[in-house]
């Protein structure tokens, strides 16, 4: 989604953390429709690369994969989840309990805000 839909260069999307991150994929009728990755950084669980195929947005798949990642963070004994939200998605994350903790910044030419949630 990021490479094709949002035109993020693949060399930015595939980074040095790919092999160490935990990857989550959700399927509908054997078609991958939601994906994300999770890393543990500076004592926090960091949710990354959260994406849902356009035709499956507003289906609760994004919320479900985030809850799955939060459960995994808790199981590992961590108490905080962080993520870098695209500015247009801030409302979605706020509904899930995330709070903005940074000023807007650019990542791959797209405005983002760091958000945090106590688990």
Residue pairs with C-beta under 8 A, 6 or more apart in sequence:
1 51
1 52
1 53
1 54
2 8
2 13
2 49
2 51
2 108
3 9
3 10
3 13
5 54
6 108
6 110
8 108
8 109
8 110
9 108
12 108
13 49
13 108
17 37
17 39
17 48
18 37
20 39
21 37
21 38
21 39
21 48
22 37
22 38
22 39
22 72
23 35
23 36
23 37
24 34
24 35
24 36
24 37
24 38
24 65
24 68
24 69
25 32
25 34
25 35
26 32
26 33
26 34
26 35
26 61
26 64
26 65
27 33
28 56
32 53
33 52
33 53
33 56
33 59
33 61
34 51
34 52
34 53
34 56
34 61
34 62
34 64
34 65
35 49
35 50
35 51
35 65
36 47
36 48
36 49
36 50
36 51
36 65
36 66
36 69
37 48
37 49
38 45
38 46
38 47
38 48
38 69
38 72
38 73
39 45
39 46
39 48
40 46
40 73
40 76
40 78
41 82
43 78
43 80
44 78
44 80
44 81
44 82
44 116
45 69
45 70
45 72
45 73
45 76
45 78
45 80
45 81
45 82
45 119
46 81
46 82
46 83
47 66
47 69
47 81
47 82
47 83
48 83
48 84
50 62
50 65
50 66
50 83
52 59
52 61
52 62
62 92
63 96
66 96
69 81
70 81
70 117
70 119
73 81
73 119
74 119
78 119
79 118
79 119
80 116
80 117
80 118
80 119
81 98
81 116
81 117
81 119
82 101
82 114
82 115
82 116
82 117
83 93
83 98
83 114
83 115
84 107
84 112
84 113
84 114
84 115
85 92
85 93
85 98
85 100
85 112
85 113
85 114
85 115
86 110
86 111
86 112
87 104
87 110
87 111
87 112
87 113
90 100
90 113
90 115
93 115
94 115
96 117
97 117
98 115
98 116
98 117
99 115
99 116
99 117
100 113
100 114
100 115
101 114
101 115
101 116
102 113
102 114
103 113
104 111
104 112
104 113
105 111
105 112
105 113
105 114
106 112
